[in-house]
Amino acid sequence: MKSIFFLALVAALAALSACTAPPEASRETFTKAMQTYLAQRGDLCLAKNRWPIDVTQHEVDMGARNALQMPVLERLGLVSSSVATIDIDDGGIRHRMDVRRYALTDAGRRHVVTRGPANAASAQAGQSDFCAARLSLDKVVDWKLGRQAEGAAPVATVMYTYRVEAASWTSDPDIQKVFPVVAGVIRGAGSAQLQETFVSTDKGWIAIDLRGR
């Protein structure tokens, strides 16, 4: 009787272990996980998610990012500019200031991508950004397994190479100069390695950036 009970206990524990074991860590598994991730987060964007964008004379004098980048986008017909007057709060004293205001043109709006919230339960709405290219998976190169903390779910850092579908205007020399990170990512297609972190869940390996979706 004890033997039967022992065998039943072993079988139950084995079944429980099978249910709670992390999904297989293999090239095929991480290839599918990376493809899922890049399908949702593969846009290479410029961190310009609030329009219009105002540029002050001080920013022009300092060579600030928008002061350098926006005129190039305007020359390529992606934005247009006008002079606007805004109110500035300077230590409790309000005064008016003229700025150069940049707004997206019809051509520019074709490059705006709206993402849903990372967490479906979040009250935050999806966020839009102006994007220059889209990445897709070339191949998974390697991965490293670990845990964020003792007792936590397994995590995997996946290294991969990628393909790029870039907007035609990204080949402009001035664009490459004022957006060097974008230019570097595009040049690295097929050879440069990026990495993404995944966590083991009951639905398989999911990019941490997508958890809760």
N, C-alpha and C positions, 0 to 999 in steps of 0.2 A: 504493500500500500504506500509506504513511504517512497519507494522507488518510482511509482506512478506519479505521485505528487511532485517529486523532484524533477522528473522529466517534463511535466506540465509547466512547472515554474521556469525551467530553462527555455522551453519553447516560447512562453509568454515574454520573457526577457529578450529573447532573440527578435521576436516580432516588434517589441517596443524599440529596440535598437535600430531595426531597419527603418522604422517610421521617423526616428529622430536623427538618424545619421545625416551628415552634410551631403549635399549632392556631389556627384563625382567631379573631381578636379581634373579636367582633361582639355586638350586643345579644342576638341569639338564642342564641349560644354561652354567654354569661355568664348569661343567664336560666336555661338548663338547669343550669349549674353551681351557681347560687345555690339553685335548687329542690332539687338534690341535697344541698347543704350544710344547708339549713334543715330538710330532712326528717330529718336525723340530729342536728343541733345547734341546732334552733330553740326549745328549751325555755328559758323565762326563769325562772331558779331563784334561790333565796335564800341560797345558800352555807351551807346547814344540812345537812351530809351525815353527821354523826355524832350518833346518838341513843342514849340520852336526852341532853338538854342540861342541865347543872347551872349554876345561877346563884347566886353567893355574895352575902352581904350587902354586901361591898365593891363588887361590881359594881352592886348596887342603889343604893348611896350615890353612886357615880360616874356613874350614868346610862348605863351601858354598853349596847351595842347589844342584847344578848340580854335584859338587864333591862328594856328598853323594849318590845321586840318580842314576847317570849314571852307576857306577860299578855294582849296583844291577840289573839294566836292562840288562847289559852285561852278568852277570852270568846266567840270565834266557834266554839268546839267542835272546833278542829283539833288541839289538844294538851290534855293534862291534867297537873296538877302534884301533887307530894307532897313531903314533907320527907324527905331522905336524909342520911345521915352518911358522910362520906368522910375518908380519911386524906390529909393534906397533908405533903409533905416541905419543911420550911423550913430550908434551910441544913444539912441532915443531921439535923435534929431533926423527928421525926414527931409530928404532933398531929392530933386529930380536929376536924372542922368540919361543922356543919349547913348544907345547901344546899337550895335549891328546885329540884327535879328535874322537868323537863318531858319527857313522852313523847308520841308521836303517838297519836291516837285512830284508830278505824276510818275516820272521815271524813278525817282528816289523811293517813292512809296512801294514800288514793286519789290524792293529789297528789305522791307520790314517784315519780321517774323514774330508772331505772337505765340508764346509758350503758355501752356496751362500751368497752374500752381503745382509745385513739386509735391505737395501733400493735398490729396483730394478733400481732406477734412478741413483744410486751412480756409480762413475767411479771406485770404488775400486773393485778388484776381490774378489772371495770367498777365505776364509782362511782355511788352513788345520791345524789340531792339532792331537796330539797323545792321544788316548782316552782309558780309562780303563773300562768303563761300560756304559750302557744305561738305563735311567730311563723311566718308564711309570707310568701312574696314578694308584694309589690304590683307593683313594677316596678324594673328596672335603670335608674338615672338616668345614670350615666357610669362611665368606667373610665380608669385610668392605667396604662400599661405601663412596665416597667423591669426591672432585674436586681438581685439582692441583692449580687452581686459579679461582677467581670470573669470572663467565661467560664462563669458560672452560668446555670441555666435561666431563661428569661424569667418574670417575675412580673407580676401584674395586681392592682391595688387597685380593687375594684368598689364603687361607691356605689349604694345602693338604698333604696327605701322599702318598708314592710312592712305586713302586716295582723296583727291580734292576736286570738287566741281566749283570753280571760282567764277565770280562775275567778271565780265570782260574788262571793266574799268580798273580792276586790280592790277592789270599789266602796265598801267600808266606809271612812269618813273617817279613822278611827284607823289602819287599814292604810296608807292613802296617806300619813299623817303619819310613821309609823315605818319605812316602806319607800319613801322618796321616789324612788329610782332606778326601782323597779318602776312606781310611779305615773307617772313621767315617760315611760317607754317606752310604757306603755299609752296615755297621752294623745297621744303622737306618731304613733300609727298612721295611715298614709296620707299623712303630711306630713314627719315627721322623717326624716333620712337616717342610715343606719348604713353601715359599710363592712366588707369582708372581703377578705383577701389570698389570691390563688390563684397556683399555680405551674404552669407548662407541663410536662406529662409525656407519655409515649407513650400514655397513656390519655385525654389531653385536659387541660383545665384542672381542677385539683383544689385545694380549699381546703387551705392549709398545715396547718390543724388536723386534717385527715382523712388526711394522707399516711401511707402504710404500712398503712392499714386493709385 
